[in-house]
Amino acid sequence: MTMLDAHDSVRALDWRGDCLMLLDQRGLPAREEWIECRDAGAVAEAIRALVVRGAPAIGVAAAYGLVLAARALATLGRAIDGDALAPARAVLAASRPTAVNLFNALARMDAALARQASAADPDAVTDALEAEARAIDAEDLAANRRMGELGAALVEPGSGVLTHCNTGSLATAGFGTALGVIRAGYASGRVCEVYACETRPWLQGARLTMWELLRDGIPARLIADSAGAHLMACGRVRWLIVGADRICANGDTANKIGTRQLAIAARYHGVRVMVVAPTSTLDFGTVTGDAIEIELRDGRELTELSSVSTAAPGSEAWNPVFDVTPAALIDAIVTERGVVEHPTAEALRAAFG
């Protein structure tokens, strides 16, 4: 076992061939329960309800959801083509609007289906779709390992770092994006301590990131979302390391709500900002962050905690769950295909075409 393996013990998805098992992230850390999904509708509902979350993991789950839809058609002896799979594809595409990995994964599955246009055997088509979904899964894990190495190399030895939301194995096929960099950085001695924002309102940092870090033996401290700027002012961190749900053509980046204010504070305090995401998160079709659809969720996520009211009776809430960090506030974008420092539209085009 390598040092990296020692800090990589979590998986959120388990493909069983006839079903997709998902670790229910709503119950962590108190309960480790798995949910069985046997059709595309169940996968879409799991994505919508945050059973599975994180842009890369959503993409992987959606790919397997389409396989389940194809398998159901094959069982009935029906032809598997774009029209037959359209209802399942539509329900998966509608599950979450902001993370581009979902749509990129479905596009790859569409392309795999198109390559089977002349195949008459439904089982052969299903096998081809399953192979593509498995490839998406495996490629994401490999990409995360590579990004961990590339991102960790940017961090000065002995650094403290701050992260926001959950970008680890729970949000990906494994190892993680931003948390993958932190895992690799700790294994190589570059990261000495991690600070994690609680990440309201779903507390992904408190519940999920801290759970992953503690489980893997990485020293970590939890802070309130509002403590980030003070932490930076105290000189405890050199990097803010975050993931992304969509990176625009100019480098503007959508991530969990609260990322933008942390990036602004980082620029003021001389803390560098690293965005870590696979190339499947790049969206060259969206020119700037102004064009990103920001998901709004039920205000009760803010006014209640475990169905218990925490706000004054009658309170209304505005609950955007992502914000956009301008490229000008980002020091480095790390992908499995390389690092772009001080990202601009020109730099991203030169690096990724």
Phi, psi and omega per residue, in radians:
M1 nan 2.290 3.103
T2 -1.449 2.947 3.071
M3 -1.048 -0.645 3.109
L4 -1.122 -0.730 3.120
D5 -1.062 -0.595 -3.131
A6 -1.142 -0.379 -3.135
H7 -1.986 0.594 -3.115
D8 -2.560 1.282 -3.008
S9 -1.958 0.103 -2.986
V10 -2.025 2.452 2.968
R11 -2.386 2.468 -3.093
A12 -1.805 -0.324 -3.100
L13 -2.226 2.522 3.110
D14 -2.467 1.833 3.132
W15 -1.433 2.173 -3.071
R16 -1.861 0.067 -3.136
G17 1.655 -0.808 3.101
D18 -2.000 -0.008 3.091
C19 -2.783 2.797 3.072
L20 -1.950 2.112 3.092
M21 -1.661 2.290 -3.107
L22 -2.156 2.242 3.034
L23 -1.226 2.084 -3.052
D24 -1.266 1.804 -3.041
Q25 -1.339 -0.162 3.088
R26 -1.230 -0.455 -3.075
G27 -1.655 -0.210 -3.137
L28 -1.238 2.585 0.016
P29 -1.573 -0.014 -3.046
A30 -1.202 -0.649 -3.076
R31 -2.297 2.307 3.026
E32 -1.844 1.633 -3.093
E33 -2.119 2.502 3.135
W34 -1.895 2.433 3.118
I35 -1.909 2.324 -3.128
E36 -1.642 2.177 3.105
C37 -1.991 2.126 -3.099
R38 -1.985 0.025 3.062
D39 -2.624 2.936 -3.069
A40 -1.108 -0.619 3.129
G41 -1.085 -0.687 3.115
A42 -1.170 -0.659 3.096
V43 -1.147 -0.783 3.136
A44 -1.065 -0.742 3.125
E45 -1.149 -0.648 3.103
A46 -1.117 -0.666 3.084
I47 -1.159 -0.837 -3.106
R48 -1.075 -0.694 -3.057
A49 -1.491 0.036 3.107
L50 1.221 0.397 2.923
V51 -1.042 -0.802 3.009
V52 -2.071 2.435 -3.070
R53 -2.652 2.998 -3.003
G54 1.663 2.245 -2.986
A55 -0.955 -0.880 -3.134
P56 -1.097 -0.727 -3.135
A57 -1.127 -0.636 3.089
I58 -1.079 -0.751 3.124
G59 -1.090 -0.783 3.118
V60 -1.084 -0.800 -3.130
A61 -1.062 -0.741 -3.131
A62 -1.106 -0.686 3.113
A63 -1.061 -0.795 3.112
Y64 -1.175 -0.559 3.085
G65 -1.057 -0.683 3.105
L66 -1.203 -0.582 3.055
V67 -1.090 -0.742 3.130
L68 -1.086 -0.661 3.102
A69 -1.139 -0.729 3.110
A70 -1.132 -0.697 -3.126
R71 -1.117 -0.655 3.117
A72 -1.129 -0.691 3.095
L73 -1.151 -0.735 -3.132
A74 -1.087 -0.671 3.131
T75 -1.063 -0.576 3.126
L76 -1.508 -0.017 -3.133
G77 1.300 0.307 -3.104
R78 -1.537 2.660 3.075
A79 -1.161 2.520 -3.136
I80 -1.943 1.919 3.095
D81 -2.499 -3.092 -3.082
G82 -1.043 -0.680 -3.141
D83 -1.162 -0.721 -3.106
A84 -1.173 -0.598 -3.114
L85 -1.572 -0.105 -3.052
A86 -0.993 -0.765 3.140
P87 -1.073 -0.754 3.128
A88 -1.147 -0.733 3.126
R89 -1.066 -0.730 -3.106
A90 -1.114 -0.735 -3.110
V91 -1.206 -0.603 3.075
L92 -1.196 -0.743 -3.117
A93 -1.137 -0.492 -3.096
A94 -1.490 -0.037 -3.003
S95 -1.228 -0.700 3.088
R96 -2.535 2.353 -3.032
P97 -1.629 -0.354 -2.912
T98 -1.593 -0.707 -3.051
A99 -1.275 2.055 -3.068
V100 -1.297 -0.369 3.135
N101 -0.997 -0.622 3.118
L102 -0.995 -0.846 -3.068
F103 -1.305 -0.582 3.069
N104 -1.152 -0.698 3.111
A105 -1.128 -0.755 3.118
L106 -1.128 -0.632 3.098
A107 -1.120 -0.686 3.081
R108 -1.128 -0.670 3.107
M109 -1.177 -0.652 3.058
D110 -1.036 -0.774 -3.129
A111 -1.136 -0.685 3.096
A112 -1.118 -0.676 3.104
L113 -1.143 -0.725 -3.140
A114 -1.070 -0.598 3.133
R115 -1.197 -0.270 3.139
Q116 -1.805 0.337 -3.023
A117 -1.021 -0.545 -3.104
S118 -1.592 -0.034 -3.102
A119 -1.366 2.243 -3.132
A120 -1.619 -0.354 -3.060
D121 -1.524 1.998 3.138
P122 -1.005 -0.607 3.139
D123 -1.148 -0.633 3.118
A124 -1.153 -0.697 3.109
V125 -1.129 -0.769 3.125
T126 -1.075 -0.736 3.123
D127 -1.071 -0.686 3.130
A128 -1.156 -0.701 3.104
L129 -1.170 -0.692 3.102
E130 -1.112 -0.695 3.116
A131 -1.086 -0.660 3.122
E132 -1.200 -0.725 3.112
A133 -1.103 -0.731 3.089
R134 -1.094 -0.639 3.117
A135 -1.155 -0.736 3.090
I136 -1.032 -0.750 3.119
D137 -1.068 -0.937 -3.080
A138 -1.149 -0.671 -3.136
E139 -1.156 -0.617 3.120
D140 -1.151 -0.754 3.109
L141 -1.068 -0.790 3.124
A142 -1.110 -0.695 3.121
A143 -1.093 -0.702 -3.126
N144 -1.132 -0.721 3.092
R145 -1.061 -0.761 -3.138
R146 -1.155 -0.750 3.122
M147 -1.112 -0.603 3.091
G148 -1.031 -0.779 3.125
E149 -1.130 -0.825 -3.080
L150 -1.146 -0.762 -3.119
G151 -1.219 -0.700 -3.136
A152 -1.088 -0.565 -3.125
A153 -1.133 -0.328 3.126
L154 -1.453 -0.284 -3.017
V155 -1.565 2.300 3.111
E156 -1.190 2.415 3.137
P157 -0.949 2.411 3.107
G158 1.410 0.340 -3.064
S159 -1.480 2.587 2.855
G160 -1.619 2.538 -3.126
V161 -2.341 2.725 3.099
L162 -2.058 2.393 3.040
T163 -2.282 2.795 -3.055
H164 -2.282 2.448 -3.103
C165 1.166 -2.743 3.117
N166 -2.155 2.130 -3.089
T167 -2.256 0.507 -3.048
G168 -1.733 -2.636 -3.141
S169 -1.065 -0.516 3.137
L170 -1.202 -0.387 -3.079
A171 -1.790 0.034 -3.004
T172 -2.499 -2.998 3.016
A173 -1.306 -0.212 3.125
G174 2.649 2.660 3.090
F175 1.331 -0.860 3.054
G176 1.853 2.894 3.103
T177 -1.621 -1.548 3.089
A178 -1.069 -0.717 3.128
L179 -1.244 -0.430 3.017
G180 -1.141 -0.708 3.050
V181 -1.075 -0.741 3.141
I182 -1.154 -0.725 3.085
R183 -1.040 -0.863 -3.137
A184 -1.142 -0.652 3.126
G185 -1.143 -0.675 3.106
Y186 -1.210 -0.714 -3.140
A187 -1.095 -0.533 -3.101
S188 -1.683 0.018 3.117
G189 1.457 0.115 -3.141
R190 -1.462 -0.565 3.085
V191 -1.833 2.135 -3.120
C192 -1.787 -0.445 -3.134
E193 -2.718 2.522 -3.109
V194 -2.054 2.371 2.977
Y195 -1.964 2.346 -3.103
A196 -2.136 2.214 3.030
C197 -1.213 2.567 3.140
E198 -1.090 -0.621 3.079
T199 1.183 1.288 3.042
R200 -1.221 2.698 0.027
P201 -1.630 -0.162 -3.090
W202 -1.568 -0.058 3.061
L203 0.999 0.714 -3.141
Q204 -1.095 -0.577 3.116
G205 -1.221 -0.830 -3.108
A206 -1.175 -0.752 -3.042
R207 -1.481 -0.754 -2.928
L208 -1.780 -0.894 -3.125
T209 -1.120 -0.806 3.125
M210 -1.102 -0.657 3.105
W211 -1.069 -0.811 3.126
E212 -1.115 -0.816 -3.090
L213 -1.120 -0.791 -3.132
L214 -1.165 -0.678 3.125
R215 -1.076 -0.602 -3.099
D216 -1.688 0.178 3.021
G217 1.237 0.523 3.131
I218 -1.787 2.143 -3.102
P219 -1.021 2.201 -3.062
A220 -2.569 2.585 3.054
R221 -2.255 2.453 3.115
L222 -1.591 2.418 3.036
I223 -2.238 2.727 3.001
A224 -1.162 2.612 3.122
D225 -0.938 -0.635 -3.072
S226 -1.387 -0.019 -3.116
A227 -1.655 -0.029 -3.040
G228 -1.052 -0.807 -3.111
A229 -1.134 -0.690 3.126
H230 -1.154 -0.688 3.083
L231 -1.011 -0.772 3.116
M232 -1.139 -0.724 3.141
A233 -1.085 -0.519 3.125
C234 -1.381 -0.079 3.091
G235 1.307 0.397 -3.061
R236 -1.479 -0.295 -3.114
V237 -2.310 2.568 3.091
R238 -1.856 -0.357 -3.113
W239 -2.356 2.473 2.825
L240 -1.761 2.076 -3.063
I241 -2.086 2.057 -3.052
V242 -2.335 2.916 3.057
G243 -1.675 -2.811 -3.141
A244 -2.734 2.561 3.014
D245 -1.783 -0.323 3.071
R246 -2.879 2.319 3.060
I247 -2.062 2.089 -3.073
C248 -1.341 3.015 -3.106
A249 -1.053 -0.501 -3.124
N250 -1.662 0.041 3.140
G251 1.690 -0.160 3.021
D252 -1.009 2.446 -2.963
T253 -2.273 2.210 3.018
A254 -1.576 2.280 3.084
N255 -2.599 -3.119 -3.078
K256 -0.916 2.459 3.131
I257 -0.909 2.340 -3.076
G258 1.861 -0.282 -3.138
T259 -1.153 -0.723 -3.088
R260 -1.043 -0.807 -3.101
Q261 -1.172 -0.564 3.063
L262 -1.176 -0.690 3.118
A263 -1.147 -0.663 3.085
I264 -1.116 -0.784 3.112
A265 -1.112 -0.658 3.139
A266 -1.096 -0.755 -3.138
R267 -1.072 -0.712 -3.132
Y268 -1.138 -0.657 -3.037
H269 -1.668 0.092 3.107
G270 1.309 0.389 3.073
V271 -1.636 2.342 -3.102
R272 -1.455 2.659 -3.069
V273 -2.048 2.162 3.111
M274 -2.061 2.209 3.023
V275 -1.834 2.230 -3.066
V276 -2.111 2.096 -3.107
A277 -2.811 2.563 3.081
P278 -1.215 2.844 -3.125
T279 -1.117 -0.317 3.056
S280 -1.149 -0.207 3.110
T281 -1.584 -0.237 3.098
L282 -1.259 2.356 -3.123
D283 -2.266 1.526 -3.121
F284 -1.264 -0.197 3.080
G285 -1.387 -0.228 3.077
T286 -1.888 2.000 -2.943
V287 -1.240 -0.820 -3.131
T288 -2.392 2.946 -3.129
G289 -1.139 -0.347 3.132
D290 -1.078 -0.397 -3.077
A291 -1.606 -0.044 -3.109
I292 -1.345 2.301 3.030
E293 -1.333 2.083 3.138
I294 -1.640 2.096 -3.110
E295 -1.172 2.265 2.995
L296 -1.852 2.260 -3.128
R297 -1.981 3.010 -3.083
D298 -0.948 2.272 3.140
G299 -1.083 -0.341 3.125
R300 -1.141 -0.333 3.045
E301 -1.113 -0.423 3.096
L302 -1.627 -0.604 -3.030
T303 -1.594 -0.163 -3.135
E304 -2.283 2.704 3.004
L305 -2.334 2.028 -3.073
S306 0.920 0.776 3.099
S307 1.198 0.161 3.077
V308 -1.834 2.224 -3.089
S309 -1.144 2.312 3.087
T310 -2.061 0.057 -3.127
A311 -2.074 2.867 3.103
A312 -1.036 2.424 -3.138
P313 -0.922 2.352 3.137
G314 1.542 -0.026 -3.134
S315 -1.129 2.378 2.993
E316 -1.815 2.595 -3.065
A317 -2.271 2.543 2.995
W318 -1.860 2.129 -2.926
N319 -2.250 1.177 2.958
P320 -1.261 2.409 -3.047
V321 -1.863 0.017 3.021
F322 -2.383 2.770 2.911
D323 -2.409 3.030 -3.074
V324 -2.000 2.163 3.051
T325 -1.649 2.097 -3.140
P326 -1.083 2.550 -3.128
A327 -1.003 -0.521 -3.110
A328 -1.111 -0.317 3.140
L329 -1.687 0.010 -3.066
I330 -1.830 2.218 3.136
D331 -1.491 -0.564 -3.118
A332 -2.702 2.377 2.944
I333 -1.879 2.156 -3.098
V334 -1.899 2.156 3.034
T335 -2.190 3.021 3.111
E336 -1.213 -0.257 -3.133
R337 -1.745 0.067 3.082
G338 2.439 3.084 -3.094
V339 -1.945 2.335 3.018
V340 -2.007 1.953 3.098
E341 -1.557 2.528 -3.101
H342 0.857 1.123 -2.986
P343 -1.105 2.414 2.998
T344 -2.402 2.973 3.094
A345 -1.037 -0.717 -3.120
E346 -1.160 -0.745 -3.125
A347 -1.153 -0.698 3.128
L348 -1.192 -0.703 3.082
R349 -1.099 -0.733 3.137
A350 -1.108 -0.638 -3.081
A351 -1.396 -0.621 -2.963
F352 -2.171 -0.129 3.049
G353 1.349 nan nan
